[in-house]
Amino acid sequence: MTDVPPLSPHGSLGEEAEVTVATERLFCEVVNGLQNPLLSRQMARMNEIMRQVRPYEAALIPDRAQELDALARAWADRDMARLETLLQAYFDRRKALVPQLVNLINHPH
């Protein structure tokens, strides 16, 4: 994956990188809040893997910054029911996009 990912129609490369970093930070904060060292290590590993994929998401999920903001608000408010709902939607959305993401990564435009 050495190709440069396509930009979202709504953001610059810098903005997209900020969303990627903010996503990693939020997920680490949530998992670290569980005080489970094994989960924390797994999250760090997952972030390493996803760091290569998240920039490609921008081309398919132009509203990912707003999605992240909603997740961050739910976490900040400690609204666990809302956070769970938003996380489920976050992961379901990405699972549905896996074929398109793989195609985009392997055949960038």
DSSP file (Angstrom, degrees, kcal/mol; ACC not computed):
  #  RESIDUE AA STRUCTURE BP1 BP2  ACC     N-H-->O    O-->H-N    N-H-->O    O-->H-N    TCO  KAPPA ALPHA  PHI   PSI    X-CA   Y-CA   Z-CA
    1    1 A M              0   0    0      0, 0.0   105,-0.1     0, 0.0   104,-0.0   0.000 360.0 360.0 360.0  63.3    0.0    0.0    0.0
    2    2 A T        +     0   0    0      2,-0.1     2,-0.0     0, 0.0     0, 0.0   0.583 360.0 103.8 -95.6 -10.7    2.5    2.6   -1.1
    3    3 A D  S    S-     0   0    0    102,-0.2   102,-0.0     1,-0.1     0, 0.0  -0.339  81.9-106.7 -68.8 153.5    0.0    4.5   -3.3
    4    4 A V        -     0   0    0      1,-0.1    -1,-0.1    -2,-0.0     3,-0.1  -0.693  38.3-120.0 -80.1 127.7   -1.4    7.7   -2.0
    5    5 A P        -     0   0    0      0, 0.0    51,-0.1     0, 0.0    -1,-0.1  -0.320  32.0 -99.9 -67.0 151.8   -5.0    7.3   -1.0
    6    6 A P        -     0   0    0      0, 0.0    53,-0.3     0, 0.0     2,-0.2  -0.364  39.8-112.2 -68.5 151.4   -7.6    9.3   -2.8
    7    7 A L        -     0   0    0     51,-0.1     5,-0.1     1,-0.1     6,-0.1  -0.514  26.7-108.8 -81.2 150.8   -8.9   12.4   -1.1
    8    8 A S    >   -     0   0    0     -2,-0.2     3,-1.1     4,-0.1    51,-0.2  -0.480  28.8-119.8 -65.9 148.5  -12.3   12.8    0.2
    9    9 A P  T 3  S+     0   0    0      0, 0.0    -1,-0.1     0, 0.0    50,-0.1   0.641 113.6  47.9 -65.3 -10.0  -14.3   15.2   -1.9
   10   10 A H  T 3  S+     0   0    0     48,-0.2     2,-0.3     2,-0.1    -3,-0.0   0.434 109.6  46.0-110.7  -1.1  -14.7   17.2    1.3
   11   11 A G    <   -     0   0    0     -3,-1.1    -3,-0.1    47,-0.1     2,-0.1  -0.967  66.6-120.1-147.7 159.2  -11.2   17.3    2.8
   12   12 A S     >  -     0   0    0     -2,-0.3     4,-2.4    -5,-0.1     5,-0.2  -0.395  43.3-102.1 -85.6 169.5   -7.5   17.9    2.2
   13   13 A L  H  > S+     0   0    0      1,-0.2     4,-2.3     2,-0.2     5,-0.2   0.892 124.3  52.5 -60.0 -39.6   -4.9   15.3    2.9
   14   14 A G  H  > S+     0   0    0      2,-0.2     4,-2.0     1,-0.2    -1,-0.2   0.908 109.3  48.2 -63.0 -42.6   -4.0   17.1    6.2
   15   15 A E  H  > S+     0   0    0      1,-0.2     4,-1.9     2,-0.2    -1,-0.2   0.898 111.2  50.6 -64.6 -39.8   -7.6   17.0    7.3
   16   16 A E  H  X S+     0   0    0     -4,-2.4     4,-2.1     1,-0.2    -2,-0.2   0.896 109.1  51.1 -65.8 -39.4   -7.9   13.4    6.4
   17   17 A A  H  X S+     0   0    0     -4,-2.3     4,-2.6     1,-0.2    -1,-0.2   0.888 107.4  54.2 -63.8 -38.7   -4.8   12.6    8.4
   18   18 A E  H  X S+     0   0    0     -4,-2.0     4,-2.7     1,-0.2    -1,-0.2   0.898 107.7  49.5 -62.1 -40.5   -6.2   14.4   11.4
   19   19 A V  H  X S+     0   0    0     -4,-1.9     4,-2.4     2,-0.2    -1,-0.2   0.912 110.6  50.9 -64.9 -41.4   -9.3   12.3   11.3
   20   20 A T  H  X S+     0   0    0     -4,-2.1     4,-2.1     2,-0.2    -2,-0.2   0.939 113.7  43.6 -61.1 -47.6   -7.2    9.1   11.1
   21   21 A V  H  X S+     0   0    0     -4,-2.6     4,-2.6     1,-0.2    -2,-0.2   0.913 113.8  50.8 -65.0 -43.4   -5.1   10.2   14.1
   22   22 A A  H  X S+     0   0    0     -4,-2.7     4,-2.5    -5,-0.2    -1,-0.2   0.868 108.7  52.6 -64.0 -36.0   -8.2   11.3   16.1
   23   23 A T  H  X S+     0   0    0     -4,-2.4     4,-2.5     2,-0.2     5,-0.2   0.935 110.0  48.0 -64.0 -46.4   -9.9    8.0   15.4
   24   24 A E  H  X S+     0   0    0     -4,-2.1     4,-2.4     1,-0.2     5,-0.2   0.931 112.6  49.1 -58.8 -46.2   -6.9    6.1   16.7
   25   25 A R  H  X S+     0   0    0     -4,-2.6     4,-2.6     1,-0.2    -2,-0.2   0.919 111.2  48.7 -62.0 -44.4   -6.8    8.3   19.8
   26   26 A L  H  X S+     0   0    0     -4,-2.5     4,-2.6     2,-0.2     5,-0.2   0.944 112.3  47.3 -62.7 -47.9  -10.5    7.9   20.5
   27   27 A F  H  X S+     0   0    0     -4,-2.5     4,-2.5     1,-0.2     5,-0.2   0.898 113.5  48.9 -63.2 -38.8  -10.5    4.1   20.2
   28   28 A C  H  X S+     0   0    0     -4,-2.4     4,-3.3    -5,-0.2     5,-0.2   0.917 110.9  50.6 -63.9 -42.6   -7.4    3.8   22.4
   29   29 A E  H  X S+     0   0    0     -4,-2.6     4,-1.6    -5,-0.2    -2,-0.2   0.921 112.1  46.7 -62.3 -44.0   -9.0    6.1   25.0
   30   30 A V  H  < S+     0   0    0     -4,-2.6     4,-0.5     2,-0.2    -2,-0.2   0.953 117.5  42.1 -63.2 -49.6  -12.1    4.0   25.1
   31   31 A V  H ><>S+     0   0    0     -4,-2.5     3,-1.5     1,-0.2     5,-0.5   0.908 112.8  52.7 -66.6 -41.6  -10.2    0.7   25.3
   32   32 A N  H ><5S+     0   0    0     -4,-3.3     3,-1.6     1,-0.3    -1,-0.2   0.806  99.1  66.1 -64.3 -27.2   -7.7    2.0   27.8
   33   33 A G  T 3<5S+     0   0    0     -4,-1.6    -1,-0.3     1,-0.3    -2,-0.2   0.709  91.2  63.3 -65.1 -19.6  -10.6    3.1   29.9
   34   34 A L  T < 5S-     0   0    0     -3,-1.5    -1,-0.3    -4,-0.5    -2,-0.2   0.596 101.7-137.7 -79.3 -10.9  -11.5   -0.6   30.4
   35   35 A Q  T < 5 +     0   0    0     -3,-1.6    -3,-0.1    -4,-0.3    -2,-0.1   0.895  56.2 136.9  53.8  46.7   -8.2   -1.0   32.2
   36   36 A N     >< -     0   0    0     -5,-0.5     4,-2.4     1,-0.1     5,-0.2  -0.929  41.5-161.4-122.6 103.7   -7.4   -4.3   30.4
   37   37 A P  H  > S+     0   0    0      0, 0.0     4,-2.3     0, 0.0     5,-0.2   0.841  90.5  54.5 -56.5 -36.3   -3.8   -4.4   29.3
   38   38 A L  H  > S+     0   0    0      2,-0.2     4,-2.3     1,-0.2     5,-0.2   0.942 110.6  44.9 -63.5 -47.3   -4.5   -7.2   26.7
   39   39 A L  H  > S+     0   0    0      1,-0.2     4,-2.6     2,-0.2    -1,-0.2   0.888 111.5  54.1 -63.7 -38.1   -7.3   -5.2   25.0
   40   40 A S  H  X S+     0   0    0     -4,-2.4     4,-2.1     2,-0.2    -1,-0.2   0.912 109.9  46.6 -62.5 -42.6   -5.1   -2.1   25.1
   41   41 A R  H  X S+     0   0    0     -4,-2.3     4,-2.2     2,-0.2    -1,-0.2   0.904 112.5  50.2 -65.7 -40.5   -2.3   -4.0   23.3
   42   42 A Q  H  X S+     0   0    0     -4,-2.3     4,-2.8     2,-0.2    -2,-0.2   0.886 109.6  51.2 -64.8 -38.3   -4.7   -5.4   20.8
   43   43 A M  H  X S+     0   0    0     -4,-2.6     4,-2.7     2,-0.2    -1,-0.2   0.911 108.6  51.1 -65.9 -41.0   -6.1   -2.0   20.1
   44   44 A A  H  X S+     0   0    0     -4,-2.1     4,-1.7     2,-0.2    -2,-0.2   0.913 112.4  47.0 -61.1 -41.9   -2.6   -0.6   19.5
   45   45 A R  H  X S+     0   0    0     -4,-2.2     4,-1.8     2,-0.2    -2,-0.2   0.924 111.6  50.5 -64.9 -44.4   -2.0   -3.5   17.1
   46   46 A M  H  X S+     0   0    0     -4,-2.8     4,-3.2     1,-0.2     5,-0.2   0.899 107.8  53.6 -61.7 -40.4   -5.3   -2.9   15.3
   47   47 A N  H  X S+     0   0    0     -4,-2.7     4,-2.0     1,-0.2    -1,-0.2   0.878 105.0  54.7 -62.6 -36.9   -4.6    0.8   15.0
   48   48 A E  H  < S+     0   0    0     -4,-1.7     4,-0.4     2,-0.2    -1,-0.2   0.915 113.9  41.3 -61.1 -41.9   -1.3   -0.1   13.3
   49   49 A I  H >< S+     0   0    0     -4,-1.8     3,-1.2     1,-0.2     4,-0.5   0.941 117.0  46.6 -69.5 -48.3   -3.1   -2.2   10.7
   50   50 A M  H >X S+     0   0    0     -4,-3.2     4,-3.3     1,-0.3     3,-0.9   0.730  94.2  76.7 -71.5 -21.5   -6.0    0.3   10.3
   51   51 A R  T 3< S+     0   0    0     -4,-2.0    -1,-0.3     1,-0.3    -2,-0.2   0.816  97.0  49.3 -56.8 -29.9   -3.7    3.3    9.9
   52   52 A Q  T <4 S+     0   0    0     -3,-1.2    -1,-0.3    -4,-0.4     4,-0.2   0.731 118.3  38.1 -80.3 -23.2   -3.0    2.0    6.4
   53   53 A V  T X> S+     0   0    0     -3,-0.9     3,-1.4    -4,-0.5     4,-1.0   0.817  97.3  74.3 -97.5 -37.4   -6.7    1.6    5.6
   54   54 A R  H >X S+     0   0    0     -4,-3.3     4,-0.7     1,-0.3     3,-0.7   0.830  90.4  58.2 -54.5 -39.2   -8.4    4.6    7.2
   55   55 A P  H >4 S+     0   0    0      0, 0.0     3,-0.7     0, 0.0     4,-0.4   0.860 103.5  54.3 -60.6 -30.9   -7.1    7.2    4.7
   56   56 A Y  H X> S+     0   0    0     -3,-1.4     3,-1.1     1,-0.2     4,-0.6   0.789  94.9  69.1 -70.8 -26.3   -8.8    5.2    1.9
   57   57 A E  H XX S+     0   0    0     -4,-1.0     4,-3.0    -3,-0.7     3,-1.2   0.818  83.7  73.2 -58.5 -30.1  -12.1    5.4    3.8
   58   58 A A  H << S+     0   0    0     -4,-0.7    -1,-0.2    -3,-0.7   -48,-0.2   0.835  92.4  53.7 -57.2 -34.7  -12.2    9.1    3.1
   59   59 A A  H <4 S+     0   0    0     -3,-1.1    -1,-0.3    -4,-0.4    -2,-0.2   0.779 120.5  31.8 -70.8 -25.6  -13.1    8.4   -0.5
   60   60 A L  H << S+     0   0    0     -3,-1.2    -2,-0.2    -4,-0.6    -1,-0.2   0.641 123.9  43.0-105.9 -19.5  -16.1    6.2    0.5
   61   61 A I    ><  +     0   0    0     -4,-3.0     3,-1.5    -5,-0.1    -1,-0.2  -0.706  59.8 170.6-129.2  79.1  -17.2    7.9    3.7
   62   62 A P  T 3  S+     0   0    0      0, 0.0     3,-0.3     0, 0.0    -1,-0.1   0.705  78.0  53.9 -66.5 -18.2  -17.1   11.6    3.2
   63   63 A D  T 3>  +     0   0    0      1,-0.2     4,-2.1     2,-0.1     3,-0.3   0.070  69.6 117.0-101.9  25.0  -18.8   12.3    6.6
   64   64 A R  H <> S+     0   0    0     -3,-1.5     4,-2.4     1,-0.2    -1,-0.2   0.798  70.7  58.5 -66.6 -27.0  -16.4   10.3    8.7
   65   65 A A  H  > S+     0   0    0     -3,-0.3     4,-2.2     2,-0.2    -1,-0.2   0.912 108.8  45.2 -66.0 -40.8  -15.3   13.4   10.6
   66   66 A Q  H  > S+     0   0    0     -3,-0.3     4,-2.2     2,-0.2    -2,-0.2   0.881 111.5  53.1 -67.9 -37.7  -18.9   14.0   11.7
   67   67 A E  H  X S+     0   0    0     -4,-2.1     4,-1.9     1,-0.2    -2,-0.2   0.922 110.4  47.4 -61.3 -44.5  -19.2   10.3   12.6
   68   68 A L  H  X S+     0   0    0     -4,-2.4     4,-2.9     1,-0.2    -2,-0.2   0.893 108.5  55.1 -64.6 -41.0  -16.1   10.5   14.7
   69   69 A D  H  X S+     0   0    0     -4,-2.2     4,-2.5     1,-0.2    -1,-0.2   0.910 107.4  49.9 -58.7 -42.8  -17.4   13.7   16.4
   70   70 A A  H  X S+     0   0    0     -4,-2.2     4,-2.2     2,-0.2    -1,-0.2   0.909 111.8  48.1 -64.0 -41.5  -20.6   11.8   17.4
   71   71 A L  H  X S+     0   0    0     -4,-1.9     4,-2.3     1,-0.2    -2,-0.2   0.928 112.0  49.5 -62.0 -45.4  -18.5    8.9   18.8
   72   72 A A  H  X S+     0   0    0     -4,-2.9     4,-2.9     1,-0.2    -2,-0.2   0.884 110.3  50.6 -63.7 -39.1  -16.3   11.3   20.8
   73   73 A R  H  X S+     0   0    0     -4,-2.5     4,-2.4     2,-0.2     6,-0.2   0.923 110.0  49.6 -64.6 -43.4  -19.3   13.2   22.2
   74   74 A A  H  <>S+     0   0    0     -4,-2.2     5,-2.5     1,-0.2     4,-0.4   0.908 114.1  45.8 -62.2 -40.8  -20.9    9.9   23.4
   75   75 A W  H ><5S+     0   0    0     -4,-2.3     3,-1.2     3,-0.2    -2,-0.2   0.933 111.8  50.6 -67.7 -45.1  -17.6    8.9   25.0
   76   76 A A  H 3<5S+     0   0    0     -4,-2.9    -2,-0.2     1,-0.3    -1,-0.2   0.868 113.9  45.3 -60.5 -36.8  -17.1   12.3   26.6
   77   77 A D  T 3<5S-     0   0    0     -4,-2.4    -1,-0.3    -5,-0.2    -2,-0.2   0.526 108.2-128.9 -81.5  -6.3  -20.6   12.2   28.0
   78   78 A R  T < 5 +     0   0    0     -3,-1.2     2,-1.4    -4,-0.4    -3,-0.2   0.851  51.8 158.0  54.8  36.9  -20.1    8.6   29.1
   79   79 A D     >< +     0   0    0     -5,-2.5     4,-2.7    -6,-0.2    -1,-0.2  -0.704  14.0 177.1 -88.6  84.4  -23.3    7.7   27.3
   80   80 A M  H  > S+     0   0    0     -2,-1.4     4,-2.7     1,-0.2    -1,-0.2   0.830  73.8  54.3 -65.8 -34.9  -22.5    4.1   26.9
   81   81 A A  H  > S+     0   0    0      2,-0.2     4,-2.1     1,-0.2    -1,-0.2   0.943 113.3  42.9 -64.3 -45.5  -25.8    3.1   25.3
   82   82 A R  H  > S+     0   0    0      2,-0.2     4,-2.8     1,-0.2    -2,-0.2   0.909 113.6  52.1 -65.8 -41.7  -25.3    5.8   22.6
   83   83 A L  H  X S+     0   0    0     -4,-2.7     4,-3.0    -9,-0.2     5,-0.2   0.923 109.3  49.8 -60.5 -44.5  -21.6    4.9   22.2
   84   84 A E  H  X S+     0   0    0     -4,-2.7     4,-2.3     2,-0.2    -1,-0.2   0.920 112.3  47.6 -61.1 -43.7  -22.5    1.2   21.7
   85   85 A T  H  X S+     0   0    0     -4,-2.1     4,-2.1     2,-0.2    -2,-0.2   0.930 114.5  46.0 -62.2 -46.0  -25.1    2.1   19.1
   86   86 A L  H  X S+     0   0    0     -4,-2.8     4,-2.6     1,-0.2    -2,-0.2   0.893 112.4  50.4 -66.2 -40.1  -22.7    4.5   17.2
   87   87 A L  H  X S+     0   0    0     -4,-3.0     4,-2.7    -5,-0.2     5,-0.3   0.904 109.2  51.7 -64.9 -40.3  -19.8    2.0   17.3
   88   88 A Q  H  X S+     0   0    0     -4,-2.3     4,-2.7    -5,-0.2     5,-0.2   0.930 112.3  45.6 -61.6 -44.1  -22.1   -0.8   15.9
   89   89 A A  H  X S+     0   0    0     -4,-2.1     4,-2.5     2,-0.2    -2,-0.2   0.900 111.5  53.9 -64.0 -40.3  -23.1    1.5   13.1
   90   90 A Y  H  X S+     0   0    0     -4,-2.6     4,-1.7     1,-0.2    -2,-0.2   0.942 114.7  39.4 -57.7 -50.6  -19.4    2.5   12.6
   91   91 A F  H  X S+     0   0    0     -4,-2.7     4,-2.6     2,-0.2    -2,-0.2   0.885 114.4  52.5 -72.3 -38.6  -18.3   -1.1   12.2
   92   92 A D  H  X S+     0   0    0     -4,-2.7     4,-2.1    -5,-0.3    -1,-0.2   0.917 108.6  52.0 -60.9 -42.4  -21.3   -2.2   10.2
   93   93 A R  H  X S+     0   0    0     -4,-2.5     4,-0.9    -5,-0.2    -1,-0.2   0.918 112.7  44.5 -59.9 -44.7  -20.8    0.6    7.7
   94   94 A R  H  X S+     0   0    0     -4,-1.7     4,-0.5     2,-0.2     3,-0.3   0.872 109.2  55.1 -71.6 -37.6  -17.1   -0.4    7.2
   95   95 A K  H >< S+     0   0    0     -4,-2.6     3,-1.1     1,-0.2    -1,-0.2   0.912 107.3  51.6 -60.3 -40.1  -17.9   -4.1    7.0
   96   96 A A  H 3< S+     0   0    0     -4,-2.1     4,-0.3     1,-0.2    -1,-0.2   0.783 110.5  49.6 -66.1 -26.0  -20.3   -3.3    4.2
   97   97 A L  H 3X S+     0   0    0     -4,-0.9     4,-3.0    -3,-0.3     5,-0.3   0.441  78.5 103.0 -92.7  -0.6  -17.6   -1.3    2.4
   98   98 A V  H <X S+     0   0    0     -3,-1.1     4,-2.9    -4,-0.5     5,-0.3   0.905  80.8  49.3 -53.3 -48.4  -14.8   -3.9    2.6
   99   99 A P  H  > S+     0   0    0      0, 0.0     4,-2.1     0, 0.0    -1,-0.2   0.919 114.7  45.2 -59.3 -40.7  -15.1   -5.0   -1.1
  100  100 A Q  H  > S+     0   0    0     -4,-0.3     4,-2.6     2,-0.2    -2,-0.2   0.894 113.2  50.5 -68.3 -39.3  -15.0   -1.4   -2.2
  101  101 A L  H  X S+     0   0    0     -4,-3.0     4,-2.8     2,-0.2     5,-0.2   0.928 110.5  49.1 -63.1 -45.3  -12.1   -0.6    0.1
  102  102 A V  H  X S+     0   0    0     -4,-2.9     4,-2.4    -5,-0.3     5,-0.2   0.923 112.8  47.8 -61.0 -43.8  -10.1   -3.6   -1.1
  103  103 A N  H  X S+     0   0    0     -4,-2.1     4,-2.1    -5,-0.3    -1,-0.2   0.920 112.8  48.4 -62.2 -44.1  -10.8   -2.6   -4.7
  104  104 A L  H  < S+     0   0    0     -4,-2.6    -2,-0.2     2,-0.2    -1,-0.2   0.896 113.0  47.4 -64.7 -41.0   -9.8    1.0   -4.0
  105  105 A I  H  < S+     0   0    0     -4,-2.8    -1,-0.2     1,-0.2    -2,-0.2   0.902 118.7  40.2 -67.3 -40.7   -6.6    0.0   -2.2
  106  106 A N  H  < S+     0   0    0     -4,-2.4    -2,-0.2     1,-0.2    -1,-0.2   0.714 129.4  28.7 -82.2 -21.6   -5.6   -2.4   -5.0
  107  107 A H  S  < S-     0   0    0     -4,-2.1    -1,-0.2    -5,-0.2    -2,-0.1  -0.506  78.7-173.6-138.3  66.6   -6.7   -0.2   -7.9
  108  108 A P              0   0    0      0, 0.0    -3,-0.1     0, 0.0    -4,-0.1  -0.286 360.0 360.0 -64.1 149.2   -6.3    3.4   -6.9
  109  109 A H              0   0    0     -5,-0.1    -5,-0.0     0, 0.0     0, 0.0   0.443 360.0 360.0 -87.5 360.0   -7.7    5.9   -9.4
